[in-house]
Amino acid sequence: MKKTYTISGMTCNSCKSSIHQNLNEIPEVESLEVNLEKAEAIIFMKSNIEISKLQNVLPSKFHIEEKVIDDSDELKNEPSIESDKEKSKLQQLKPLFIILIYISVASVLMNFKNWNSSEVMLDFMGLFYIVFSFFKMLDLKGFPESFSMYDPLAKRLPIYGWIYPFIETGLGLMLLMRFEIKIALIITLIVLGITTIGVTKTLLDKKSIRCACLGTALKLPMTEATFIENIIMIAMAISMLTNYTVV
């Protein structure tokens, strides 16, 4: 079942993220799309949800009403509404894959003349943090809300979402400059470990939300790729930490 609602009081990406997060907590909601420009929310639900229930989960500044549309409007708008759902996961994650390929190639080229697999991994992790933090910096106001949808610590401690991009930037610089590598690797295990717990829970609950790994500029869905991406970074951190501990 699909219904369209108009939402007043939505003025920015932070509002959009807040509405998405709160409505997505309702058990009957399968997935939803929130459109800031149109001030609308399209909700795919397992069963009918009373408008009062939708209103109760939203902050008081927002007011939600069901939008009545005729059949002609429905048919006309259907392709655009379903565009994201029709795309395959591979198509939606194309920006993420391209960025990871570029980071991988750059890491290899940086160590091509004096090959050392450990150095390649450190450069990969460093570039990963720098590039991913850059995209988060593009919307510092909207990122914390999106991040708190699945990260357990950001959900309980909002300030963590605000400083997270700076944490990533700092870790990236530490790894690329080979400064206090062990500390950087330990912090990596902590922050990515926490995020991976949230990602795993989201995937198991089959919730349809946006992934904030590349901020809010690129609308990436939360998929198994996000989980794999985190696991790879955690595995690299454990491998490098083991090497430095042995040495």
Secondary structure, DSSP 8 states (H G I E B T S, - for coil): -EEEEEEET--SHHHHHHHHHHHHTSTTEEEEEEETTTTEEEEEESS---HHHHHHHS-TT-EEEE----HHHHHHHHHHHTHHHHS-HHHHTHHHHHHHHHHHHHHHHHTSSS--HHHHHHHHHHHHHHHHHHHHHTTTTTHHHHHTTT-HHHHH-HHHHHHHHHHHHHHHHHHHTT-SHHHHHHHHHHHHHHHHHHHHHHHHHT---EE-TTTTTS-EE--HHHHHHHHHHHHHHHHHHHHHHH-
